[in-house]
């Protein structure tokens, strides 16, 4: 039983290290990530699910603290919508980019595309975390532009002849990865009654 606890502890420690490295030193971290032999399921279970789950639970706690009249049903709706938008955004962006990657970045394979989406989404999770804790930080959403740099470094191992092409690919990938969870969130909130 103690071995299982140590494994989980190591996984969470590695998750935090990966999260920090992808944001602070993306160039070095992408070299490590793109050479790892991990499946999409491994990435989701080790990296994305824990972060999305943490943001969802934090949404519940934040709603519980902020509202004077706590309604469990409303809190659960908010948690569910947060989870759906982040998880749906992850796979929605993957489906969009996978369907067009041969036209944009033919040297990438679908597994590499998923790695780029999943790991670069960590910036979205960190900003969501900060906004949930301190809602006034919403104004700092412009920091998501740093996402373009994270994507830029993920494309370093791919032969792209022109620098301007790499810039446009980075901007396009970033737009899809950032916009997809936002669109899913807006559509979901439109259909749910609070």
Phi, psi and omega in degrees: 000322180294326178297321179296316179298318179295323178296314179295319178299316179295321179298315181291324177295316178296323178298314181294319178296315179297317179301313179296314183293322182293332180271318185275317181227069185297328182299312179292317185293325179295327176299320179290311185298311186290345177264355178284145176262082179234145177274167177300321179297321177298316181298316180296313185286328183270328187244301189290310181304312180299320180290316179295319178298318179298315179297320179295315178295320178297325176299316179298312181297316180299315179298320180298322182281320187285329186267142178285323181249093184288125175241115183302319182300316180293319179298317179293325176296316180297317178298314181297316180293323177297312180298314181297317182293319181287314180289317177296324178295321178299308182282329176297314178297321179297315180296320179295309184290328178294323183287339182241002187298329182296334179274334185258306181229077185296341181279351176273147173256164182303325179295320177295322178298316179296320177300315180300315181294309185296312184284324179288339176294347180301328177297321177298316181296320180294317179292319176300318178302311182297320182289325177294318180292313181231093184303334180294344179284003180307329180298338181276012177298340178297343177298342177299342176298335176298340178304325180299320179292320178299316178294318179309311181291332178291337182268005182298330182276000183253135179284106174240119191294316184253138179298322180295326177295317179297321178297313182293323176296317179298317179295316181296312178301316180299316180301313180297315184293323180280319186285326186301310178295328179293317179295315178299319179298313181296318178295315180299314180296330179295325184267349182259133178268131177256000000 
